Amino acid sequence: MKKMLKYSTFAISMLGMVSAAQAVDLNVVSWGGAYTASQMNAYYKPYTKKTGVKINSIDYSGGLAEMRAQSEAKNVTWDLVDVVLADAIKGCDEGMFRPIDMDKEMAAAPDGTPASKDFLKGTLLSECFVPQIIYSTAFAYRADAWGGKKPTKMADVFDLKNFPGKRALQKKAINNLEWALIADGVPLSKVYDVLDTDVGKDRAFKKLATIKKDVIWWTEGAIPPQLLADEEAVFGTGYNGRWFSAINEEKQPFAMLWDGQVLDIDGWAVPAKGKNVAEVMKFVKFATDTQRLADQAKYISYGPARLSSGPMVSKHATLGIDMGPHMPTKYADQGFMTDFAWWADNGDEMNERFAAWLLQ
């Protein structure tokens, strides 16, 4: 009995050592700041607690340059990359990212709805992409400007008579041309139809010119909230998560203008030549299930990409406020999705024209 007991104890010890040896570290790449913090709280830490797998968080500034360099060097050290949809599509086309079978490899909704039917319509535009959150680029304004008068529509941004003051706009063609057409009366559903014509392009630049002298052009995301805080601008474009932070955490006297918001999708892409693909797929399945995406909304004001997660969005983890009203998906009918295919075909031409227009 004593020998058997010693053997059993030894065997159990060895099994523990084998299990520990099998655990891997995953190098997960994301955007840093409050966004990565929300990921850590919602699923990095819970996954490590559940499985013992350690998540090494790596920050980057987006784009495909580093991923492409690793792939070409045949030395892929990143296991998982958080990407915007446009980069997922391009990286998939170039073979950098692994195709994913949504219904076989991702979790179904709690009621059994397959993943392919549970992710929001229009988000599954690449076979190499698992949607995570919906964010938007939207306008905010100083709520104490104009004697309490409140702008309600995109046309108000272009109305210098009733809403005077500087506008902080990102220094690029995309979004600004679409907003100009919306302000000029083009319905959201027709923006790209109009922009696809020479007359429409001229119309967008002509409308944008009406506020050009009152625009402060920004290139870094932290700038527009600061310009509004310093009262150097009364309107500003920016990422809705930054506006949420400024309004609710920093208590700035700003308010959101959801009309014309540009919705975008962010999610996961798995490097095709990664060293830990099998383990990564387990993590992605966990990190994008209904509960985890709802949990992320406790830490940041980005809408979960799953239909089943929406009703589970609750209160902010530290502020205690209801997060539902701060989700861009709540106001989806007031916004539009960027037409990536249109910009892929016309981006060079529009960017050149925009750069020349700035110098006029």
C-alpha positions in Angstrom: 0.0 0.0 0.0 2.8 2.4 0.9 4.5 1.8 -2.5 1.2 2.3 -4.3 0.6 5.5 -2.4 4.0 6.8 -3.2 3.5 5.9 -6.8 0.2 7.6 -6.9 1.6 10.8 -5.3 4.4 10.8 -7.8 2.1 10.2 -10.7 -0.2 13.1 -9.7 2.9 15.3 -9.3 4.1 14.3 -12.7 0.7 15.0 -14.3 0.8 18.4 -12.7 4.2 19.1 -14.2 3.1 17.9 -17.7 0.0 20.1 -17.5 2.1 23.1 -16.5 4.5 22.4 -19.3 1.7 22.2 -21.8 0.4 25.7 -20.8 1.6 28.3 -23.4 2.0 32.1 -23.3 0.1 33.9 -26.1 1.4 37.1 -27.6 -1.8 39.2 -28.1 -1.5 42.5 -30.0 -3.9 45.4 -29.5 -4.2 49.1 -29.3 -3.2 49.9 -25.7 -4.7 52.4 -23.3 -8.2 52.1 -22.0 -9.2 49.8 -24.8 -6.6 47.1 -24.0 -7.4 47.6 -20.3 -11.0 46.7 -21.2 -9.8 43.6 -22.9 -7.7 42.6 -20.0 -10.6 42.9 -17.5 -13.2 41.3 -19.7 -11.3 38.3 -21.0 -7.5 38.2 -20.6 -7.6 37.8 -16.9 -10.7 35.5 -16.8 -9.1 33.2 -19.4 -5.8 33.0 -17.6 -7.7 32.2 -14.4 -9.7 29.5 -16.2 -6.9 27.9 -18.2 -3.5 28.9 -16.8 -2.6 30.3 -20.2 -0.8 33.7 -19.8 -1.6 36.5 -22.2 1.3 38.7 -23.0 -0.2 42.1 -24.1 1.6 43.9 -26.9 0.6 47.4 -28.0 0.8 48.6 -31.6 -0.4 51.5 -33.8 -2.4 49.5 -36.3 -1.6 48.7 -39.9 -0.1 45.6 -41.4 3.6 46.5 -41.7 4.9 44.5 -38.8 2.7 41.5 -39.5 3.8 41.5 -43.1 7.5 41.7 -42.0 7.1 38.8 -39.7 5.3 36.7 -42.3 8.0 37.5 -45.0 10.8 36.6 -42.5 9.0 33.4 -41.6 9.3 34.3 -38.0 5.8 35.1 -36.8 6.0 35.9 -33.0 2.5 37.4 -32.7 -0.3 34.9 -31.9 -3.3 37.1 -32.3 -3.8 40.7 -33.6 -6.6 43.1 -32.9 -7.4 44.8 -36.3 -9.9 47.1 -38.0 -11.9 45.4 -40.7 -10.1 47.0 -43.6 -6.8 45.6 -42.4 -8.4 42.2 -41.8 -9.6 42.1 -45.4 -6.3 43.1 -46.9 -4.3 40.8 -44.6 -6.6 37.9 -45.5 -6.2 38.5 -49.2 -2.4 38.5 -48.7 -2.5 35.2 -46.8 -1.2 36.7 -43.6 -4.3 35.7 -41.6 -6.0 32.3 -41.1 -9.6 31.7 -42.4 -12.0 30.9 -39.6 -15.2 28.8 -39.7 -17.5 30.9 -37.6 -20.0 28.2 -36.8 -17.5 25.4 -36.1 -14.8 27.4 -34.3 -16.7 30.2 -32.5 -19.2 29.9 -29.7 -23.0 29.9 -30.5 -25.3 32.3 -28.7 -26.8 31.2 -25.3 -30.0 30.2 -27.1 -28.1 28.1 -29.7 -28.1 30.6 -32.5 -25.0 29.9 -34.6 -22.2 32.5 -34.4 -22.7 33.5 -38.1 -26.2 34.5 -37.3 -25.5 36.2 -34.0 -22.8 38.7 -35.1 -24.3 42.0 -36.3 -25.3 42.1 -39.9 -22.6 43.5 -42.1 -19.7 42.7 -39.7 -18.7 39.3 -41.2 -17.0 40.8 -44.3 -13.8 38.7 -44.1 -13.4 35.0 -43.5 -10.3 35.8 -41.4 -12.0 38.2 -39.0 -13.9 37.7 -35.8 -15.8 40.9 -34.9 -15.4 42.2 -31.4 -16.7 45.7 -31.0 -18.5 48.4 -32.9 -17.1 51.9 -32.4 -17.7 55.2 -34.2 -16.2 58.4 -35.2 -18.7 61.1 -34.2 -19.1 64.7 -33.3 -19.2 66.2 -29.9 -19.8 69.8 -29.0 -19.5 72.1 -26.0 -22.9 72.0 -24.3 -22.4 75.5 -22.8 -21.9 77.2 -26.2 -24.5 79.2 -28.1 -26.6 80.2 -25.0 -27.8 76.6 -24.5 -28.9 76.0 -28.1 -28.3 72.4 -29.0 -27.3 71.1 -32.4 -29.2 68.0 -33.5 -28.1 67.2 -37.0 -25.0 67.2 -39.3 -26.2 70.3 -41.0 -25.7 72.2 -37.8 -22.0 71.5 -37.9 -21.9 73.4 -41.2 -24.1 76.2 -39.9 -21.7 79.0 -38.9 -24.5 81.5 -38.4 -26.5 79.7 -35.7 -23.6 77.7 -34.4 -20.4 79.9 -34.7 -17.0 78.8 -33.6 -14.1 76.6 -34.6 -14.6 73.0 -35.7 -11.9 70.3 -35.1 -11.8 67.9 -38.0 -9.4 65.1 -38.7 -6.9 66.0 -41.5 -8.0 63.5 -44.1 -10.6 63.1 -46.8 -12.4 60.0 -45.5 -15.4 60.9 -43.3 -15.2 64.6 -44.0 -16.5 64.2 -47.6 -19.3 61.9 -46.4 -20.3 64.4 -43.7 -20.3 67.3 -46.1 -22.8 65.5 -48.4 -25.0 64.5 -45.4 -25.0 68.2 -44.3 -26.0 69.1 -47.8 -29.1 66.9 -47.7 -27.9 63.6 -49.0 -29.6 60.6 -47.2 -27.3 58.3 -45.4 -28.2 55.4 -47.7 -27.2 57.4 -50.8 -23.9 59.0 -49.7 -21.7 56.7 -51.6 -23.9 56.7 -54.7 -23.6 60.4 -54.8 -19.9 60.4 -53.9 -19.3 58.0 -56.8 -20.1 60.7 -59.3 -18.0 63.6 -60.4 -20.8 66.0 -59.5 -21.0 64.4 -56.1 -17.3 64.8 -55.4 -17.5 68.4 -56.4 -20.5 68.9 -54.2 -18.7 67.4 -51.2 -15.7 69.7 -51.6 -17.9 72.7 -52.2 -19.9 72.1 -49.0 -16.7 71.4 -47.0 -15.3 74.7 -48.2 -18.1 76.6 -46.5 -16.5 75.9 -43.1 -12.9 75.6 -44.2 -11.8 78.9 -42.6 -13.2 77.8 -39.2 -11.6 74.3 -39.2 -8.7 73.3 -36.9 -7.3 70.2 -38.5 -6.1 67.4 -36.1 -3.9 64.3 -36.7 -3.8 62.7 -33.2 -6.9 61.3 -31.4 -6.2 63.1 -28.1 -6.3 66.5 -29.7 -10.0 67.2 -30.3 -11.2 66.7 -26.7 -8.4 69.0 -25.6 -9.3 71.7 -28.1 -12.9 71.6 -26.8 -11.7 71.6 -23.2 -9.5 74.6 -23.9 -12.5 76.3 -25.6 -10.5 76.6 -28.8 -13.2 74.7 -30.7 -17.0 74.2 -30.2 -17.4 71.1 -32.4 -14.9 68.2 -32.8 -14.8 64.8 -34.4 -13.3 61.9 -32.5 -13.7 58.3 -31.4 -16.8 57.8 -29.3 -14.8 56.1 -26.5 -12.6 59.2 -26.1 -15.7 61.4 -25.9 -17.3 59.1 -23.3 -14.1 59.4 -21.2 -14.1 63.2 -21.5 -17.8 63.6 -20.7 -18.2 60.9 -18.0 -14.8 60.5 -16.4 -13.3 64.0 -16.8 -16.7 65.7 -16.4 -16.1 68.0 -19.4 -19.1 70.1 -20.5 -19.5 68.2 -23.8 -22.4 66.5 -25.4 -22.6 64.0 -28.3 -24.0 64.6 -31.7 -24.8 61.0 -33.0 -26.3 62.1 -36.3 -24.0 61.0 -39.1 -21.7 59.0 -36.9 -19.3 56.7 -38.9 -19.5 53.2 -37.5 -16.5 50.9 -37.8 -15.7 47.3 -36.7 -12.8 46.1 -34.7 -12.0 42.4 -34.0 -9.5 39.6 -34.1 -7.3 38.1 -36.8 -5.2 35.0 -36.3 -1.7 35.0 -38.1 -1.7 32.1 -40.5 1.9 31.1 -39.6 1.6 31.6 -35.9 3.2 29.0 -33.5 0.2 28.5 -31.2 -2.8 28.5 -33.6 -4.7 25.7 -31.8 -4.5 27.5 -28.4 -5.2 30.9 -30.0 -8.5 29.6 -31.4 -9.6 28.4 -28.0 -8.9 31.9 -26.6 -10.7 33.7 -29.5 -13.8 31.4 -29.0 -13.8 32.4 -25.3 -13.1 36.1 -25.8 -15.9 36.6 -28.4 -18.7 34.7 -26.7 -21.8 36.5 -25.6 -20.8 37.0 -22.0 -17.3 38.3 -22.7 -18.4 40.9 -25.2 -21.1 42.1 -22.9 -18.5 42.2 -20.1 -16.2 44.4 -22.1 -18.9 47.1 -22.3 -18.5 47.5 -18.5 -15.2 49.2 -19.1 -15.5 51.1 -22.4 -18.3 52.6 -24.5 -18.0 50.4 -27.5 -20.9 48.3 -28.6 -20.5 44.5 -28.6 -20.6 42.9 -32.0 -23.0 40.1 -31.0 -26.8 40.6 -31.0 -27.1 38.4 -28.0 -24.6 40.6 -26.0 -26.7 43.8 -26.4 -29.3 43.0 -23.8 -26.6 41.9 -21.3 -24.8 45.3 -21.4 -25.1 46.7 -17.8 -23.3 49.3 -15.8 -19.8 50.7 -16.0 -17.5 48.8 -13.6 -16.3 51.8 -11.7 -18.6 54.7 -12.6 -21.8 52.7 -12.0 -23.7 54.4 -14.8 -25.8 52.5 -17.3 -23.7 51.9 -20.4 -26.6 51.3 -22.8 -27.1 55.0 -23.8 -23.4 55.4 -24.5 -23.1 52.6 -27.1 -22.8 53.7 -30.7 -24.9 50.7 -31.7 -27.9 52.3 -29.9 -27.8 55.1 -32.4 -26.9 53.0 -35.4 -29.9 54.2 -37.4 -28.3 57.7 -37.3 -25.0 56.6 -38.7 -23.5 54.6 -41.6 -20.7 52.2 -42.2 -17.6 53.2 -44.2 -17.7 51.7 -47.7 -14.2 50.2 -47.6 -14.5 49.0 -51.2 -15.3 52.5 -52.4 -12.3 53.9 -50.6 -10.0 51.2 -51.8 -10.9 52.1 -55.4 -11.0 55.9 -54.9 -8.8 56.7 -51.9 -5.7 57.7 -53.7 -7.5 60.1 -55.9 -9.5 61.6 -53.0 -6.5 62.0 -50.8 -4.5 63.8 -53.5 -7.5 66.1 -54.2 -8.0 66.7 -50.5 -4.3 67.6 -49.9 -4.4 70.0 -52.9 -7.7 71.5 -51.6 -6.1 72.2 -48.2 -3.5 74.3 -49.9 -5.9 76.4 -51.9 
